[in-house]
Every structure is written in structure tokens, then in C-alpha cells.
Amino acid sequence: MPRISRKLSLLVALACSVAGAGLSATPAAAQILSAPKDLSKYPFLKVKELRKMYGDAQSRYVKIGDLTIHYKDEGPRDAPVLLMVHGSESSMRTYDRETELLKDRYRIVRIDLPSYGLSDGPTDKSLETLQPTDIPIGVLDELGITKVTYVGVSSGGTMGMYLAARRPDMVERLILSNTPSDPVDVSHLEMSQEFLDAVAKAQETGWRGPDFWDLFLTYFAGDGSRISEQTKKEYFDFYRRFPEKHLVGLIARIGDGKQAAVEMAKVKTPTLLIWGTADPLLPESAADAIARYLKNAQISRVLMPDVGHYPPLEVPDRFAQLVAAYVEAGTPLLPTQAIAQDTEAAPQP
């Protein structure tokens, strides 16, 4: 297969949900107008139109700064809380199946991050007044939730590491899936000519049509047949919202890696890595790297050699089982937690 060029690889690096280089994917007006055939059949959508298409009875909205953020809060109110966060280019629907499987015994909170799903995109003002972790903190504060098990895939996992560093009181456990820990290297990616042509067209026009998302999701899966046609349609629909001025402005990013390394070293939260090692972008070596950076956290890991970049999307039933097993049986106790339990168990005079 041909090796992807550096120019095209920058687009793919953004598209595969890592937001590692802090790129903006906002197409110029001239680029938008150069895709008349696609746009006549599939016009751009406003956020309010997407809310009509994909909002449901569980949809809730909260103001954080000047942004309206879409979230869902499902399951028993007195149950342990799972906060599930998607990566860039995705939406909370990444965890639809996990929610269905787990909401009878967990309280599951999901968020559409700014620019994605049914949430507003960042404004100039919000970039001055908010940082990425303000979004999950704002939603949890709205719900009065003080402790969560944080579940994140790709850049959603990056958000979790930064949240655990900033608010260790809030994050009891981290469950990270195919999350970057270094500036993302895409020089090794090899793609079919068909996918290369689709990427080139997307770069030229600023438009990713249904065929692009079919090729994209298949390429980044261990087994493309696991990705449903409905999921591909959802990715396409959410991407055809009117281009955002600051697409990744409030997405947690690794950037040049220097500050990210500092933040990761602060994390002491027990962490489970659920890793699809068939990921062409972040293979098993990336799981090894993130374990090194989280040097003060107790790390557990599960490697899935048949799964790609999106384990919660590709194998949701297996993913849900692993999350539940870790929360219920596999999480190591921190020393302070063990002391607290011993104190509670001791007979009272």
C-alpha cells in the first residue's frame, strides 16, 4: 500500500480523534464552495437542526461559560458514576451500547464535547475564559456529582488524565482507551489508494462525504465489519454541521508533549488501559508509553489484538464487561483508601 504523504497525514492526524497537533479543520469558504455536488445533496446543518435530528428524551443541556453543552445522565442516582467521554471527531454516541448494558447498575453521564455532537463550538470568549477540563467539571457540578470513574477514548482519555491531575478528589479511577501521550507521529501510516484519494479530496474541498467516513472508520477498526451503517451515518451527519471557527479549541491536546508530561506525572489515580493493538495510529507501543508517563499511577492493562483505535465503538459488549470488572473487582486500593476501610471496619469502643 502507498505510504501517506506528510501533507495529507496532517489531516488524518486530526481526523483520527487525537487532536494532537492542535490543528484547525475549519475549511475556507472557497473550499466549501468547491464541493457543490455533495453540498446539494447533503447541506451543512446548524447545531439546532442536529438537536432536532439526534436529541432524545434523555438529552439535557447546561450552560458552561457562554456555551450550551449537551449531556445525558442515566441510571440509578445512588449508583457509582461512570463519566464517559468521546474523542474528537466523535460524539457521546460512541458509548450508546455500553450505556444500554451498564445503566441498570451504574449512573452513566455522557458529554458531547464542544464542537461535537449536539454541543456548541468554542467562541472567542470561551477560549479566553475556559479550559478543556472546565467542561466535565461544569457538567458534574451541575449534577452535584463529586466522584466518578472516568472513561475516555483517544483525546477523550487525554481529557481524563488532565482532569485527574487537576481534580484528584473527583476522579476515583481512570479507564483509558487508545489515548495519545506523545505528539502524534503519523509517518508510519499506510493506506489504500482509495483512502488516499478520499483524504486528498477532503483536504481539497473541506468536505468529508459518506464514502470518506466509510473508509475512515473501516481503516481505523480492527475489523471494519463491526462498524454499523448507522454509526457511519452518524459520523457523517455530525461532521456536516456548519464549520466551527475553533474546532478543537476546547479539546484536550498533547501539543508538544512538554506540559502534558508534567500533568501525567501528577496523576496518582488507579488506571486501566483498554487498548486495541490493531490501531494503525496508536499500537501497543503507545500503551507502553502512556504507562511510563503515568509513573505515579498503578496501571492495569488489557490488550485486544483484533481491535483498532475505537474499542468502545468497535467491541462495546467486551468493553462494557471490562469496565464493570475493573470497577467492581480489579481496582487497586490506594494506601489512603485502604486505611479508611480498615478504620471503618474496626470495632467501635
Buried (B, 14 or more C-beta within 10 A) or exposed (E): EEEBEEEBBBBBBBBBBBBBBBBEBBBEEEBBEBBEEBBEEBEEBEBEBBBEEBBEEEBBBBEBBEBBBBBBBBBEEEBBBBBBBBBBBBBBBBBBBBBBBBBEBBBBBBBBBBBBBBBBBBBEEBBEEBEBBBBBBBBBBBBEBEEBBBBBBBBBBBBBBBBBBBBBEBBBBBBBBBBBBBBBBBEEBEBEEEBBBBBBBBBEBBBBBBBBBBBBBBBBBBEBEBBEEEBBEBBBBBBBBBBBBBBBBBBBBBEEBEEBBEBBBBBBBBBBBBBBBBBBBBBBEBBEBBBEBBEEBBBBBBEBEBBBBBBBBBBBEBBBBBBBEBBEEBBEEBEEEEEEEEEEEEEEE
